[in-house]
Amino acid sequence: MKKRSASVVAVLALLGLATALTVVVAGPAPPSGYTKQEDVGSDFIKQVGKFAVNVYKIAHMIPMSYLSTSQCWSSPAGGGANNYWMVLRATNWTGMAGSYVSTVWGIPGSESKTWKLLTFNGTM
Ligand SMILES: *[C@@H]1O[C@H](CO)[C@@H](O)[C@H](O)[C@H]1NC(C)=O
């Protein structure tokens, strides 16, 4: 009897762990205001992701390489500009791929030198 209740507790603990892991796999959620889901398969969103990695890389002199974007949401910023919030993967100088959350400001269709990197942080 005592043994049985211990295993019930163990199963409940495992279920709790599974729930916690699911949350981690789902990844970070966009901040409020980022309501438009962007197409992460589009060339445009790939360029926005590459821009974020390149600007961070140059600013911090870290050899990094853009890999992919898994989530991107935008929020209107006025004057035809948007803020873009994205979850992307990139390698650092160790060659290891990591997950990063970045926000970028820019006007779609404008030159990349007018774009601005707002934030760039590792996730986990
Ligand atoms: C390189 O990226 C990996 C994956 O995100 C990370 O675990 C590692 O700490 C990073 N290395 C350095 C030196 O920042």
The ligand as a Tripos MOL2 file, in Angstrom:
@<TRIPOS>MOLECULE
LIG
   14    14     1     0     0
SMALL
NO_CHARGES

@<TRIPOS>ATOM
      1 C1         28.2440   29.1590  -27.9380 C.3       1 LIG1
      2 O1         26.8860   28.8090  -28.1240 O.3       1 LIG1
      3 C2         26.4700   27.6890  -27.3820 C.3       1 LIG1
      4 C3         25.0320   27.3950  -27.7820 C.3       1 LIG1
      5 O2         24.2020   28.4700  -27.4810 O.3       1 LIG1
      6 C4         26.6220   27.9680  -25.8890 C.3       1 LIG1
      7 O3         26.2260   26.8430  -25.1480 O.3       1 LIG1
      8 C5         28.0510   28.3260  -25.5880 C.3       1 LIG1
      9 O4         28.1430   28.7240  -24.2360 O.3       1 LIG1
     10 C6         28.5060   29.4660  -26.4710 C.3       1 LIG1
     11 N1         29.9210   29.6760  -26.2600 N.am      1 LIG1
     12 C7         30.4020   30.8140  -25.7960 C.2       1 LIG1
     13 C8         31.8700   30.7940  -25.5220 C.3       1 LIG1
     14 O5         29.7030   31.8110  -25.6370 O.2       1 LIG1
@<TRIPOS>BOND
     1     1     2 1
     2     1    10 1
     3     2     3 1
     4     3     4 1
     5     3     6 1
     6     4     5 1
     7     6     7 1
     8     6     8 1
     9     8     9 1
    10     8    10 1
    11    10    11 1
    12    11    12 1
    13    12    13 1
    14    12    14 2
@<TRIPOS>SUBSTRUCTURE
     1 LIG1         1 GROUP 0 **** ****
